[in-house]
Structures are given as structure tokens and as C-alpha cells.
Amino acid sequence: MSLRVVFMGTPDFAVPCLERIIREGYTVSGVFTQPDKPVGRHHNKLQPTPVKERARARGIPVYQPETLRDGTALTILQELAPELIVVAAYGRLL
């Protein structure tokens, strides 16, 4: 039986960590990452985080709460029921 893992990360630095968890056979039930950032001259396009791009490519659900303090993230975590949460360069105080 595989350990259920939630991964929290945002930049390129965190992608190899996510990949290693997947490669080792753990079940990544969800990924938390920072919200997409506005880019472009008029800031009218959104740039997904590197972790989001990799998770989506792997078919892993992605969650991007604006804040971790309003209870929404906690509710999601409770629904995912992870046995382990791995944090690698998430970018906010947890």
C-alpha cells in the first residue's frame, strides 16, 4: 500500500522533489502551490508556477488558495486525508 502524500511547493527548485516522490511510488493526492502570477506588459496574463505545470502534466489535482488562514486549505487537506505532507519552497508561512 502506498503512502498518501500532499505536496506543497512553488518554484523550479521544488519540482525535482515532487518528481522524486512520484518516482518512489507514493500516491500524491494533491499539490498546493502559490496562486498564478500576472505577467506581461499589462499584467493581463497569468503564469502558472513550475510545480503546478508539473502536477497538471501528471494528472495530480492542484490547489492554489489565496491564503492558508481562512480555513479553506484546512478543509481541502482534511478531505485529501494525507498521511504525510511534504513542503519544499512553498513560499508562505505555514
C-alpha positions in Angstrom: 0.0 0.0 0.0 1.3 3.4 -0.9 1.5 6.3 1.5 -0.9 9.2 0.6 1.1 12.4 0.2 0.2 16.0 -0.2 3.0 18.1 -1.7 3.4 21.9 -1.2 5.8 23.8 -3.4 6.0 26.5 -5.9 9.3 27.3 -7.8 11.5 25.2 -10.1 13.5 24.2 -7.0 10.6 22.2 -5.7 9.9 20.2 -9.0 12.6 17.6 -8.5 11.3 16.9 -5.0 7.8 16.3 -6.4 9.2 14.1 -9.2 11.2 12.0 -6.7 8.1 11.4 -4.6 6.2 10.2 -7.6 9.1 8.1 -8.9 9.4 6.4 -5.5 5.8 5.2 -5.9 4.0 7.4 -3.4 0.4 8.5 -4.1 0.4 12.3 -4.5 -3.3 13.0 -3.8 -2.9 16.8 -4.2 -0.5 19.6 -4.7 -0.7 23.0 -3.1 1.1 25.9 -4.8 1.0 29.7 -4.8 -1.6 31.4 -7.0 -0.6 32.1 -10.6 1.2 35.4 -11.0 0.2 38.2 -13.5 2.8 38.6 -16.3 3.2 40.6 -19.4 3.2 44.3 -20.2 -0.3 44.8 -18.9 -0.3 42.0 -16.3 -3.3 40.5 -18.1 -1.9 37.0 -18.4 -1.4 34.5 -15.6 1.8 32.5 -15.3 1.4 29.1 -13.6 4.0 28.0 -11.1 6.5 25.3 -12.2 5.1 22.9 -9.6 1.5 23.5 -11.0 2.7 22.8 -14.5 4.3 19.5 -13.5 1.4 18.4 -11.3 -1.1 19.0 -14.1 1.1 17.2 -16.6 1.0 14.2 -14.1 -2.8 14.5 -13.6 -2.5 15.5 -9.9 -5.1 17.8 -8.5 -3.7 21.3 -7.9 -4.9 23.7 -5.2 -4.0 27.4 -5.1 -5.5 29.0 -2.0 -5.0 32.8 -1.7 -4.4 32.3 2.0 -3.9 29.4 4.4 -5.6 31.3 7.2 -9.3 31.3 6.2 -9.9 27.5 6.7 -10.3 26.6 3.0 -6.9 25.0 2.8 -7.5 23.0 6.0 -10.9 21.8 4.7 -9.1 20.6 1.5 -6.4 18.9 3.5 -9.0 17.1 5.6 -10.8 15.8 2.5 -7.5 14.6 1.0 -6.6 12.9 4.3 -2.8 12.7 3.7 -0.6 10.5 5.8 2.3 12.8 5.0 2.7 16.5 3.8 5.9 17.4 2.1 6.9 21.1 1.9 9.6 22.3 -0.5 9.8 26.0 -1.1 6.1 26.7 -0.8 6.7 30.4 -0.3 4.4 31.3 2.6 4.5 30.9 6.3 2.6 27.7 7.1 
